[in-house]
Amino acid sequence: MRTPTHSGNGLFAAIVMATAFISPALADDGVEIGAPEKQDLKFGFIKLTDMAPLAIAKEKHFFFEEGLFVDLEAQSNWRVLLDRVIGGALDGAHMLAGQPIGATVGVGGSQADVITAFSMDLNGNAITVSNDVWEQMRPHVPNREDGKPEHPISAEALQPVVESYKDEGESFDMGMVYPVSTHNYEIRYWLAAGGLHPGFYEPREGDNSGRSQSDVRLSVTPPPQMPSTMEAGTIQGYCVGEPWNQQAVSMEIGVPVVTNHDIWPHNPEKVFGVTQQWADKYPNTHLRVVRALIRAAHWLDENDNANREEAASILSESRYVGADEEVIANSMTGTFEYEKGDVRQEPDFNVFFRHNANYPYYSDAVWFMTQMRRWGQIPERKSDDWYMDMAKDVYKPEIYEKAAKSLIADGTLSADDFPDFEEMDGFKPVQDDFIDGTPYDGRKPNDYIDSFEIGLSGDETS
């Protein structure tokens, strides 16, 4: 039997090779989860710190202990990643939380039945503007007693800057990573909450730019290219995950103005996605992948983030994120630097396990679809039942629960590490802590959509 690779841990690998077993996994009913139907797996990811559960599951041998031999392969962009999962070149991947939904309902690219049984993390994004834009925004941002800007910063402070661009006949451009990304919906939410229109998609007219009627033009930029694209002046700001906001601070070319935790506290950011066909063909393999990922997420958050320095070191390696370890650690270790020297405590900037981070809530899936509808990607009104049906087609909490309960049953993790699954119904309580204070009830998607001044509502079409 082969052994996993892990630099500096040859002794452990030798012990594993000598024992050569697949870790037993008991389901909650006492029935052992069978051996994986497929052992050799290839998973894709984008070079972002929130791919960490995949890297840790490999480096800490959690995959191997489930009888899985996993190769992790960086992908050039989200579209290529999704297409390779759908086409079978990848068994699964680190995906944008909205990507399996978009694929299933036919928004934002290739259409296929893609599911998720594991949410990889919460939060982790920020919106950064160029130094020039920040200098123009700064007079409109209130100060704390120490003279530093108060956070979160509203997009109202950006309004006069956008107006000045309009007066000069220039467009104000910002980047996001993909049409169905959390980043797209978060920057749109932030802009609209501050009175700026981020634009509509008009798929019936063949216009998928998302710029119709926009005050701010949004465009797709791959995450690692965000800082250089902004430095070149092609975009004036962007919404992206780490380490590419902290990279702008390190390069002294931009200032993060708001995190997505400020826009939507404890929002799901990435998920682990596979096709429904793959999940049906390899159910034991899928369960064992989720078990390994749960263990990795737990490791990342345990003992008040005590392992984050080691995680930052692992992620800095070129085969993973490939950014400076110190830059990665800025956010991974519970702090966040807004400007040079303005380092603030942000213990929940990256959350991988606590706050029930890994549970794939139906209400989260519904939220993403409400934003697809709000901005015209879903061009016509859908019933509340449609949203529920689509959420249940894509998000699979029952698979997550089975994997989690098996970890409890075999003593790997404790029941105290998880919520009471008997109380879970797939929906979070009504959330009223969004940046604009608008309450969200996942059971009433149309009421939520209709509550906004900016965006499609009712029977309006795009």
C-alpha positions as CSV (number, residue, x, y, z in Angstrom):
1,M,0.0,0.0,0.0
2,R,1.2,3.5,-0.8
3,T,1.8,6.1,1.8
4,P,0.9,9.7,1.8
5,T,3.6,12.3,1.2
6,H,4.2,14.8,4.0
7,S,7.5,16.6,4.3
8,G,9.2,16.1,7.7
9,N,6.8,13.4,8.7
10,G,8.5,10.2,7.4
11,L,8.1,8.4,10.7
12,F,4.4,8.8,10.7
13,A,4.2,7.7,7.1
14,A,6.3,4.6,7.9
15,I,4.0,3.7,10.8
16,V,0.9,4.1,8.6
17,M,2.5,1.9,5.9
18,A,3.3,-0.8,8.5
19,T,-0.3,-0.8,9.8
20,A,-1.8,-0.5,6.4
21,F,-5.5,-0.3,7.3
22,I,-8.5,1.7,6.5
23,S,-9.9,3.5,9.6
24,P,-13.2,1.9,10.7
25,A,-16.1,4.2,10.4
26,L,-19.3,3.5,12.3
27,A,-22.5,5.1,11.1
28,D,-24.9,6.4,13.8
29,D,-27.0,3.2,13.5
30,G,-23.9,1.1,14.4
31,V,-23.5,-0.1,10.8
32,E,-19.9,0.3,9.6
33,I,-19.4,2.6,6.6
34,G,-18.0,0.4,3.9
35,A,-14.6,0.7,2.2
36,P,-14.3,3.5,-0.4
37,E,-15.5,2.4,-3.9
38,K,-12.9,4.6,-5.4
39,Q,-9.5,5.2,-3.6
40,D,-7.5,7.3,-6.1
41,L,-9.0,10.8,-6.2
42,K,-8.2,14.2,-7.7
43,F,-9.7,17.3,-6.2
44,G,-9.4,20.8,-7.6
45,F,-9.0,24.1,-5.8
46,I,-8.3,27.8,-6.4
47,K,-5.3,29.4,-4.7
48,L,-7.1,30.9,-1.7
49,T,-6.6,30.3,2.0
50,D,-10.1,28.9,2.3
51,M,-9.0,25.8,0.5
52,A,-7.3,24.9,3.8
53,P,-9.5,21.9,4.8
54,L,-8.4,20.1,1.6
55,A,-4.7,20.8,2.3
56,I,-4.9,19.9,5.9
57,A,-6.9,16.7,5.2
58,K,-4.0,15.7,3.0
59,E,-1.1,16.9,5.0
60,K,-2.4,15.5,8.3
61,H,-3.3,12.2,6.7
62,F,-7.0,12.4,7.3
63,F,-7.7,11.4,3.8
64,F,-5.3,8.5,4.0
65,E,-6.8,7.2,7.2
66,E,-10.1,6.9,5.3
67,G,-8.4,4.8,2.7
68,L,-8.2,7.6,0.2
69,F,-5.2,8.6,-2.0
70,V,-5.9,12.2,-2.9
71,D,-4.1,14.5,-5.3
72,L,-4.9,18.2,-5.0
73,E,-4.5,20.3,-8.2
74,A,-4.7,24.1,-8.5
75,Q,-7.1,25.3,-11.3
76,S,-6.7,28.4,-13.3
77,N,-10.2,29.8,-12.7
78,W,-13.7,28.9,-11.3
79,R,-15.2,28.1,-14.7
80,V,-12.4,25.6,-15.6
81,L,-12.7,24.0,-12.2
82,L,-16.5,23.5,-12.5
83,D,-16.2,22.2,-16.1
84,R,-13.6,19.7,-15.0
85,V,-15.7,18.4,-12.2
86,I,-18.7,18.1,-14.5
87,G,-16.6,16.4,-17.2
88,G,-15.1,13.9,-14.7
89,A,-11.4,15.1,-14.9
90,L,-11.8,16.0,-11.2
91,D,-13.6,13.9,-8.7
92,G,-14.7,17.0,-6.7
93,A,-13.5,20.5,-5.8
94,H,-13.3,23.5,-3.5
95,M,-16.2,25.5,-5.0
96,L,-17.9,28.8,-4.5
97,A,-20.9,28.3,-2.3
98,G,-23.2,29.5,-5.2
99,Q,-21.5,27.3,-7.8
100,P,-23.4,24.0,-7.2
101,I,-26.6,26.0,-7.1
102,G,-25.8,28.0,-10.3
103,A,-24.9,24.8,-12.1
104,T,-28.1,23.0,-11.1
105,V,-30.5,25.9,-11.9
106,G,-28.5,26.9,-15.1
107,V,-27.0,30.2,-13.9
108,G,-23.4,31.3,-14.6
109,G,-22.0,28.6,-16.9
110,S,-22.3,24.9,-17.5
111,Q,-25.5,23.2,-16.4
112,A,-25.3,19.9,-14.4
113,D,-26.5,18.4,-11.2
114,V,-23.9,19.4,-8.7
115,I,-24.3,18.9,-5.0
116,T,-22.6,19.7,-1.7
117,A,-22.6,18.0,1.6
118,F,-19.9,20.1,3.2
119,S,-19.5,23.8,3.7
120,M,-15.8,24.5,3.9
121,D,-15.8,27.8,5.8
122,L,-17.5,31.0,6.9
123,N,-16.5,34.5,6.1
124,G,-13.0,35.1,4.6
125,N,-13.6,37.8,2.0
126,A,-13.2,41.6,1.9
127,I,-13.7,44.5,-0.4
128,T,-10.6,46.5,-1.2
129,V,-10.3,49.8,-3.0
130,S,-7.2,51.5,-4.5
131,N,-5.2,54.0,-2.6
132,D,-6.6,56.8,-4.8
133,V,-10.2,55.8,-4.2
134,W,-9.6,55.5,-0.5
135,E,-8.2,59.0,-0.3
136,Q,-11.4,60.3,-1.9
137,M,-13.6,58.1,0.4
138,R,-11.8,58.9,3.6
139,P,-13.4,62.3,4.3
140,H,-16.8,60.6,4.2
141,V,-15.8,57.9,6.8
142,P,-16.3,58.7,10.5
143,N,-13.4,58.3,12.9
144,R,-13.0,56.3,16.1
145,E,-11.7,58.1,19.1
146,D,-8.2,57.2,18.2
147,G,-8.6,58.8,14.8
148,K,-8.7,55.6,12.8
149,P,-11.7,54.9,10.6
150,E,-14.8,53.2,12.0
151,H,-15.6,49.9,10.5
152,P,-17.7,48.6,8.8
153,I,-17.5,51.3,6.1
154,S,-20.7,51.9,4.2
155,A,-20.8,52.2,0.4
156,E,-22.4,55.6,1.0
157,A,-18.8,56.8,1.4
158,L,-18.1,55.6,-2.1
159,Q,-21.0,57.4,-3.7
160,P,-19.3,60.8,-4.2
161,V,-16.3,59.0,-5.7
162,V,-18.5,57.2,-8.2
163,E,-20.3,60.5,-9.0
164,S,-16.9,62.2,-9.7
165,Y,-16.1,59.5,-12.2
166,K,-19.4,59.9,-13.9
167,D,-18.9,63.7,-14.1
168,E,-15.6,63.1,-15.9
169,G,-17.3,60.6,-18.3
170,E,-15.5,57.6,-16.9
171,S,-16.8,54.3,-15.6
172,F,-16.1,53.1,-12.1
173,D,-15.0,49.5,-12.3
174,M,-14.6,46.8,-9.6
175,G,-13.6,43.2,-9.8
176,M,-15.2,40.0,-8.4
177,V,-14.3,36.5,-9.0
178,Y,-17.3,34.8,-10.8
179,P,-20.9,35.5,-11.7
180,V,-22.3,33.1,-9.1
181,S,-19.6,33.8,-6.4
182,T,-20.3,35.0,-2.9
183,H,-18.0,37.9,-3.9
184,N,-20.4,39.0,-6.6
185,Y,-23.4,38.9,-4.4
186,E,-21.6,40.4,-1.4
187,I,-20.2,43.4,-3.4
188,R,-23.6,43.9,-5.0
189,Y,-25.3,43.8,-1.6
190,W,-22.8,46.3,-0.1
191,L,-23.1,48.7,-3.1
192,A,-26.9,48.6,-3.1
193,A,-27.1,49.0,0.7
194,G,-25.1,52.3,0.1
195,G,-27.4,53.4,-2.7
196,L,-25.3,52.4,-5.6
197,H,-26.8,50.2,-8.4
198,P,-24.5,47.3,-9.3
199,G,-26.4,46.4,-12.5
200,F,-28.7,43.8,-13.8
201,Y,-28.1,40.6,-15.8
202,E,-30.4,40.4,-18.8
203,P,-30.0,36.8,-20.0
204,R,-33.2,36.9,-22.2
205,E,-31.4,39.7,-24.2
206,G,-28.2,37.8,-24.4
207,D,-26.6,40.2,-21.9
208,N,-24.7,38.3,-19.2
209,S,-22.4,41.2,-18.2
210,G,-24.5,42.2,-15.2
211,R,-24.0,45.9,-16.0
212,S,-27.4,47.0,-17.2
213,Q,-28.4,50.3,-15.4
214,S,-25.2,50.0,-13.2
215,D,-23.5,52.8,-11.3
216,V,-20.6,50.6,-10.7
217,R,-19.4,48.2,-13.4
218,L,-18.4,44.7,-12.1
219,S,-16.2,42.3,-14.0
220,V,-14.7,38.9,-13.4
221,T,-11.0,38.8,-12.4
222,P,-9.2,35.6,-11.1
223,P,-8.3,36.0,-7.4
224,P,-4.5,35.9,-7.7
225,Q,-4.7,38.7,-10.4
226,M,-6.8,41.1,-8.3
227,P,-3.9,43.2,-6.8
228,S,-2.0,43.6,-10.1
229,T,-5.2,44.4,-12.1
230,M,-6.0,47.1,-9.6
231,E,-2.5,48.4,-9.5
232,A,-2.6,48.7,-13.3
233,G,-5.8,50.9,-13.0
234,T,-8.0,48.5,-14.9
235,I,-10.3,48.2,-11.8
236,Q,-10.6,50.6,-8.9
237,G,-11.3,47.9,-6.3
238,Y,-12.4,44.4,-5.8
239,C,-14.1,41.8,-3.6
240,V,-12.0,38.7,-3.1
241,G,-10.9,36.1,-0.5
242,E,-7.6,35.9,1.2
243,P,-4.7,36.4,0.9
244,W,-5.4,38.9,-1.9
245,N,-6.8,41.7,0.2
246,Q,-3.9,41.5,2.6
247,Q,-1.6,41.3,-0.4
248,A,-2.8,44.8,-1.5
249,V,-2.0,46.1,2.0
250,S,1.4,44.5,1.9
251,M,2.1,46.0,-1.6
252,E,0.8,49.3,-0.3
253,I,-1.6,49.7,-3.3
254,G,-5.0,49.4,-1.6
255,V,-7.1,49.5,1.5
256,P,-9.8,46.9,2.6
257,V,-12.9,48.8,3.6
258,V,-15.3,46.1,4.6
259,T,-15.2,42.3,5.3
260,N,-18.0,40.0,4.2
261,H,-18.4,39.1,7.9
262,D,-19.6,42.8,8.2
263,I,-21.9,42.4,5.2
264,W,-23.4,39.0,6.2
265,P,-22.1,37.7,9.5
266,H,-21.1,34.0,9.4
267,N,-21.9,33.6,5.8
268,P,-20.9,30.4,3.9
269,E,-18.0,31.1,1.6
270,K,-16.8,27.8,-0.1
271,V,-18.2,24.3,-0.3
272,F,-16.9,21.0,-1.4
273,G,-18.8,20.1,-4.6
274,V,-19.3,16.8,-6.6
275,T,-21.7,15.8,-9.3
276,Q,-24.8,14.0,-8.2
277,Q,-23.8,11.2,-10.5
278,W,-20.4,10.8,-8.7
279,A,-22.1,10.8,-5.3
280,D,-24.5,8.1,-6.4
281,K,-21.7,6.0,-7.8
282,Y,-19.3,6.3,-4.8
283,P,-21.4,6.8,-1.7
284,N,-18.9,5.4,0.8
285,T,-16.1,7.4,-0.9
286,H,-18.2,10.5,-0.5
287,L,-18.9,9.9,3.2
288,R,-15.2,9.2,3.8
289,V,-14.2,12.4,2.0
290,V,-16.6,14.4,4.2
291,R,-15.3,12.7,7.3
292,A,-11.8,13.7,6.5
293,L,-12.8,17.3,5.7
294,I,-14.7,17.5,9.0
295,R,-11.6,16.4,10.9
296,A,-9.5,18.9,9.0
297,A,-11.9,21.8,9.7
298,H,-11.9,20.8,13.4
299,W,-8.1,20.8,13.5
300,L,-8.0,24.3,11.9
301,D,-10.3,25.8,14.7
302,E,-9.5,23.7,17.7
303,N,-8.0,25.2,20.9
304,D,-8.8,28.8,19.8
305,N,-7.1,28.5,16.4
306,A,-3.9,27.2,18.0
307,N,-3.0,25.4,14.7
308,R,-3.3,28.4,12.4
309,E,0.4,29.3,12.3
310,E,1.1,25.8,11.1
311,A,-1.7,26.0,8.7
312,A,-0.4,29.3,7.3
313,S,3.0,27.7,6.8
314,I,1.4,24.8,4.9
315,L,-0.7,27.0,2.7
316,S,2.2,29.2,1.8
317,E,3.8,26.3,-0.1
318,S,3.7,26.8,-3.9
319,R,1.5,23.7,-4.5
320,Y,-1.3,25.3,-2.4
321,V,-1.7,29.1,-2.2
322,G,1.9,30.1,-2.8
323,A,1.7,33.5,-1.1
324,D,4.0,34.9,1.6
325,E,3.4,33.1,4.9
326,E,3.2,36.3,6.8
327,V,0.5,37.7,4.5
328,I,-1.5,34.5,4.9
329,A,-1.1,34.6,8.7
330,N,-2.5,38.2,8.8
331,S,-6.0,36.9,8.4
332,M,-5.6,33.2,9.3
333,T,-4.5,33.9,12.8
334,G,-7.4,36.1,13.9
335,T,-6.3,39.5,12.9
336,F,-6.8,41.7,9.8
337,E,-4.8,44.7,8.6
338,Y,-6.9,47.4,7.0
339,E,-4.0,49.9,6.4
340,K,-0.3,49.6,7.2
341,G,-0.2,49.5,11.0
342,D,-4.0,49.4,11.4
343,V,-4.2,45.7,12.6
344,R,-7.4,44.8,14.3
345,Q,-8.6,41.7,16.0
346,E,-10.9,39.7,13.7
347,P,-11.1,36.2,15.4
348,D,-13.9,35.1,13.1
349,F,-12.5,36.4,9.8
350,N,-11.8,32.8,8.9
351,V,-14.0,30.1,10.5
352,F,-13.6,26.5,9.5
353,F,-15.5,24.5,12.1
354,R,-17.1,26.5,14.9
355,H,-20.5,28.1,14.6
356,N,-21.6,24.9,12.8
357,A,-19.6,26.1,9.8
358,N,-19.6,22.8,7.9
359,Y,-23.4,22.2,7.9
360,P,-24.9,22.9,4.4
361,Y,-28.0,24.9,5.4
362,Y,-30.9,25.0,2.9
363,S,-31.4,28.6,4.0
364,D,-27.9,29.5,2.8
365,A,-28.7,28.0,-0.6
366,V,-32.0,29.9,-0.8
367,W,-30.2,33.2,0.0
368,F,-27.9,32.8,-3.0
369,M,-30.9,32.1,-5.2
370,T,-32.6,35.3,-3.9
371,Q,-29.6,37.3,-5.1
372,M,-29.6,35.5,-8.4
373,R,-33.2,36.6,-8.8
374,R,-32.6,40.1,-7.4
375,W,-30.0,40.9,-10.0
376,G,-31.7,39.1,-13.0
377,Q,-29.7,35.9,-13.3
378,I,-33.0,34.2,-12.6
379,P,-35.0,36.4,-15.0
380,E,-38.6,35.7,-13.8
381,R,-40.4,35.3,-10.5
382,K,-40.3,31.8,-8.9
383,S,-42.5,30.4,-6.2
384,D,-41.3,29.9,-2.7
385,D,-41.7,26.2,-3.2
386,W,-39.3,26.3,-6.2
387,Y,-36.6,27.8,-4.0
388,M,-37.1,25.1,-1.4
389,D,-37.0,22.3,-4.0
390,M,-33.8,23.6,-5.6
391,A,-32.1,24.0,-2.2
392,K,-32.9,20.4,-1.3
393,D,-31.7,19.2,-4.7
394,V,-28.3,20.8,-4.2
395,Y,-27.4,21.1,-0.4
396,K,-27.3,17.7,1.3
397,P,-27.2,18.0,5.1
398,E,-28.3,14.4,5.5
399,I,-24.9,13.2,4.1
400,Y,-23.0,15.7,6.3
401,E,-25.0,14.4,9.3
402,K,-24.2,10.8,8.6
403,A,-20.5,11.5,8.3
404,A,-20.5,13.6,11.5
405,K,-22.5,11.0,13.5
406,S,-20.1,8.3,12.3
407,L,-17.2,10.4,13.7
408,I,-19.0,10.6,17.0
409,A,-19.9,6.9,17.0
410,D,-16.3,5.7,16.4
411,G,-14.9,8.1,19.0
412,T,-12.9,10.3,16.6
413,L,-14.9,13.5,17.7
414,S,-17.3,14.2,20.5
415,A,-21.0,14.9,20.3
416,D,-20.1,18.2,22.0
417,D,-18.3,19.2,18.8
418,F,-21.6,19.3,16.9
419,P,-25.1,20.7,17.4
420,D,-28.0,18.5,18.3
421,F,-28.8,17.1,14.9
422,E,-32.3,16.1,16.1
423,E,-33.1,19.8,16.3
424,M,-31.8,20.7,12.9
425,D,-34.2,21.2,10.0
426,G,-31.8,22.9,7.5
427,F,-32.8,26.4,8.2
428,K,-31.1,29.1,10.3
429,P,-33.3,31.4,12.5
430,V,-34.3,34.7,10.9
431,Q,-31.1,36.7,10.5
432,D,-31.3,40.5,11.0
433,D,-27.6,41.3,11.3
434,F,-26.9,42.1,7.6
435,I,-25.1,45.4,7.0
436,D,-28.3,47.2,6.1
437,G,-30.4,45.5,8.8
438,T,-32.8,43.8,6.4
439,P,-34.1,40.6,8.1
440,Y,-33.8,37.4,6.1
441,D,-36.1,34.4,6.6
442,G,-35.0,31.5,4.3
443,R,-38.6,30.2,4.4
444,K,-40.0,33.3,2.7
445,P,-37.7,34.1,-0.2
446,N,-40.1,36.2,-2.2
447,D,-40.9,38.4,0.8
448,Y,-37.2,39.0,1.2
449,I,-36.6,39.8,-2.5
450,D,-39.5,42.2,-2.5
451,S,-38.1,44.1,0.6
452,F,-35.3,45.8,-1.3
453,E,-35.5,49.2,-3.1
454,I,-32.7,48.3,-5.5
455,G,-33.2,45.1,-7.5
456,L,-35.9,43.1,-9.3
457,S,-39.0,42.2,-7.3
458,G,-42.5,40.8,-7.8
459,D,-43.2,39.9,-11.4
460,E,-40.5,42.2,-12.9
461,T,-38.4,40.5,-15.5
462,S,-34.8,41.1,-16.7
